[in-house]
Amino acid sequence: MLRAELEGARQAPTHVSLGSIVEAFEIASPVEAIEPYGRGLINDTFRIAAGGKRYVLQRINGAVFPDPLRIMSNIRALDRAARQQPDLGFRVPALIATRGGEAGLRASDGGVWRLMTLIEDAVGLPGIEDPEQAREVGKLLGRFHTLLQSLSAEALSVTLPGFHDTPAYVARFLSVLERIEGARNDSEVETCVRFALDRQALATRLADARDHGEIPVRIIHGDPKLDNILFDRDSRRALALIDLDTLQPGLILHDIGDCLRSCCNRSGESADGRNRVAFDLAVAEPILHAYAEQTRDWLSAEEIALIPEAIRLMPFELGLRFLTDHLEGDCYFKVAEPGENLRKAGIQCALVTDIEGKAEDIRAMVNRCFHAP
């Protein structure tokens, strides 16, 4: 798709048209407030107040998701599973049907919208501040994955084909690099390009294990970063994983690696300099220990053995995607300024480097978490 088309898909509608979209859903009137919400890089998201209640309205980016209605179908399947296992204490934002009884609204411009309940008294955290918060993250992800074991991989649709297909990301990167003349003339680009080329073999580790039948395909969240975890405002207990667009069949190791990548880089994805980027083992261990308590009864030995590889792979994959998007003109991830995706790519490269330097410590940590008496 051309960049102009992608940019057009991102342009938010006017406030007036937003009001008419909200009123197409089965909620009480009047619509009292509409305001931008969250920091998502893909969808347009708004917080709605109507009839004394609050909701989250999203336009699903059709340039990214080929069949947005599949997403709503998957969320409904998750909601049913959560209601059947209330002891897990996992909260799923409820989908609000349209006045015509549909799970989502296809607007006149072709855009697909969904409305969901807002989980009240819940907040996101900018970073993990103490071991108890880290344990809450691990416990939540473990409960979520345990809940998903009641769903077969065939029960949910693929919402984003090729997601976490690291070999395909490498192939696309190589293709882009070959066709964009002068792409490597910039020294910062060249540093990231050389880093990616030197680690191409990393891209196939998990895919090969899957293809050889060593690890199973399960249902996963797809993007369990810290921004997508909600905590109780008062107790700071982890309540829910949101942003369920990539709930689909996949490798659970991608979820584990991505969660740790996000939570354990204290400087975040937009750090001022690479020298501040580090994988914090003091955050990683309580997350992984709490996760193991929830999952060690069903997670396979082969999956556990590959967790260190997943921890290294996920920042590599994300950095590769940031770099490729920069080379293509920032067509996928939203950016506030030119060069932002390149800077983010460099941060992920620095994180991979730090993880590589801590490889023995990471392997020992995984062993303690899953095999300690």
Sequence and secondary structure as in RCSB ss.txt:
>XXXX:A:sequence
MLRAELEGARQAPTHVSLGSIVEAFEIASPVEAIEPYGRGLINDTFRIAAGGKRYVLQRINGAVFPDPLRIMSNI
RALDRAARQQPDLGFRVPALIATRGGEAGLRASDGGVWRLMTLIEDAVGLPGIEDPEQAREVGKLLGRFHTLLQS
LSAEALSVTLPGFHDTPAYVARFLSVLERIEGARNDSEVETCVRFALDRQALATRLADARDHGEIPVRIIHGDPK
LDNILFDRDSRRALALIDLDTLQPGLILHDIGDCLRSCCNRSGESADGRNRVAFDLAVAEPILHAYAEQTRDWLS
AEEIALIPEAIRLMPFELGLRFLTDHLEGDCYFKVAEPGENLRKAGIQCALVTDIEGKAEDIRAMVNRCFHAP
>XXXX:A:secstr
  HHHHHHHH    HHHHHHHHTTBS  S EEEEEE S  SSSEEEEEEETTEEEEEEEE TTT S HHHHHHHH
HHHHHHHHH GGG      EE BTTS SSEE TTS EEEEEE  TTEE  SS  SHHHHHHHHHHHHHHHHHHTT
S TTTS  SSTTTT HHHHHHHHHHHHHHSTTGGGSHHHHHHHHHHHHTGGGGGHHHHHHHTTSS  EEE S   
GGGEEEETTT  EEEE   TT EEE HHHHHHHHHHHHHBTT TT S GGG  B HHHHHHHHHHHHHHHTTTS 
HHHHHTHHHHHHHHHHHHHHHHHHHHHHTS SS  SSTTHHHHHHHHHHHHHHHHHHTHHHHHHHHHHHHH  
